[in-house]
């Protein structure tokens, strides 16, 4: 199992467990995080934007050019921003910590 820690915009933390191979967006949504994921992982939106803790950012595969283009459209982008739909969890990411941007809202809820 892989543990993921989410830090919400109000500073609360929530942990979730997932299996290696799980998609981070789905894990976040199942944990109640306000990530909409409107395009369902097709990189046609930035509604699943998360900010990866700096100590974890270098452990992720590099973002594709398409992901970088979508991040250019996201609100409150940081140096360690990623689209959660593009992160596949593995054992090396056990303990991954992410911050949910204040601007994140799941309009489907």
N, C-alpha and C positions, 0 to 999 in steps of 0.2 A: 504493500500500500504506500501511497505517496501523500504526505500531508501538505496542505496549502493553507497559508494564513492570509486572510483578507483584512485590510485596514480600511474602514469606511471613512467617508468624508468628515464624520463627527468624531473620529478617533477611536471608535470601538473596534475590537478585533473579533473575527470569527474564523474558526478553523474548519476545514473540510478534508475528508479523506477520499482518495480516488485510486483507481488502478492505473498502473503504467499503461500508456497508450490512450488514456482518456484525454479528451479535448478540454482545455482550461475554460473555455466559454461555458460549456455544458456543466462543468463542475461548479463554476461561479453561480450560474443560474439556479442549479439545484440547491446551492447554499443560501439562496435568497438575495444574492447581490443584484443591484439595479443595472445590470448590463443587458441591453435589449437584443443585440445581435440580429438586427433587422434583416440582413442579407444571408443569414444562416451560414456564415463562414465563407462566402464567395468573394470576399474582399471588395464589396461594392459599397461599403459604408464604414463608419468608424464608431458605431454605437457599442462596441465591446472593448473600447480603449481602457487599458489599465496602465498603472505606473509601477514598474518592477523595482523592488528595493535594489539599490546600487550594488550591494554585495552579491546579488543573484543575477544581475543583468548579463554579465560576461559568461554565465553558464548556459545561456540560451543560444540556440543557433541564430545566426545573423538574420535580420529581417530581409525579406525580398524587396526588390524595387517597387513592386505593386503594393506591398504593405507600407513601405515608406511613403508612397504617394497618398494612401488613405490616411495615414497619420498626419499628413500635412493639412487635412481637413478637420481633424479632431480638435475639440476645445481643450485648453489647458495642457497641451503637450509638453512633456519634459524630456530630458536627454535619455531617460530610461523607459520611455513609453513604448508599448507594444499593443497589438491587437490580440486579445485573448483567444480569438478563434484560430489563430495561427500558432498557438503553443500546444504541443503534444507533451503530456507529462511523462517522465521516466524516473527511475529510481534516483538518478543524480539530482533531481529537482525536489527531493524530499525535504520539506521545510520552506519551500518557495514562499516568499512574502511579497504581496502586491498591495498597492493602494488604489482604491476606487476613487476616481476624480469626482469632485463635488458636482460637476456638471453632468454626471451620469444619471440618467433617468430611464426606467423601463416603462415606456408608455403602454405596454400591453397589460400592465398590472393595475 
